[in-house]
Amino acid sequence: MGKHINNALREELTDIPVVANFATTAADGKTYKTDYYNLDVIISVGYRVKSQRGVDFRRWANSVLKDYIIKGSAVNAGRLKQLGKIVKILKQADSRLDARQVLSVIERYTVALDLLDDYDHQRIQKPKGTQAVYVLSYEECKSVIDNMKLNAESDLFGNEKDDSFKSSIGAIYQTFAGSDLYRTLEEKAANLLYFVTKNHSFTDGNKRIAATMFLYFLDKNHALVDEYDKKIIEDHALVALTIMIAESKPDEKELIISLIMNFIVA
């Protein structure tokens, strides 16, 4: 257990105050200094332990988190239903998401709820967004993937099965009546991540490539980090979003796109 705690402190919780040291009186009447760990450490260790107790903890943690989200203090029934749909999608991907990833999505989405319109009429308000300044080409995207192959474990990584990857890139620049179908940088980025993930264009590495193209597009449009040089979307949140896309149903597309867009502008 001590090894798991040390690994968690070193790998995940380096910048977070998670340990308090208190004097505790033991059964022998002597006073000892004892470390007390917060919930971040408990969750991290719980997801590292591979025993049956670890499995039980993970099930319990996810259950409590979802129960809190669904039954928690929501001031608007429409918002609760909207959040419930996100939880439903998370449940579909439950075995592949840990509690920290789920919590990250929910925390960010809770903020984004203020940007949503009347759920009862199924009008999902998307953020206004900004203008994209850079146009991706298929050739440069292929070049990025070729560089990724150098560190790939599989020889099948990045091998295209058909022309759907090229179509995914072209799709975000579609026009209708002389105007872009996806008008903002945020909408283009969200649809790029969605299309590349869903089209499953490669023999191996689809999700990794989709996430990379998403980040590459944001970077080229100077939208990858904020004014304080902090990532717009944290790594674990991007993993969660990509898995959610893969596990989502076609009729949930607009909800997912709105969620991703709100992550970018939040």
Secondary structure, 3 states (H helix, E strand, C coil): CHHHHHHHHHHCCCCCCCEEEEEEECCCCCEEEEEEECHHHHHHHHCCCCCHHHHHHHHHHHHHHHHHHHHCCCCCHHHHHHHHHHHHHHHHCHHHCCHHHHHHHHHHHHHHHHHCCCHHHCCCCCCCCCCCCCCCCHHHHHHHHHHHHCCCCCCCECCECCCHHHHHHHHCCCEECCEECCCCHHHHHHHHHHHHHHHCCECECHHHHHHHHHHHHHHHCCCCECCCCCECCCHHHHHHHHHHHHHCCHHHHHHHHHHHHHHHHC
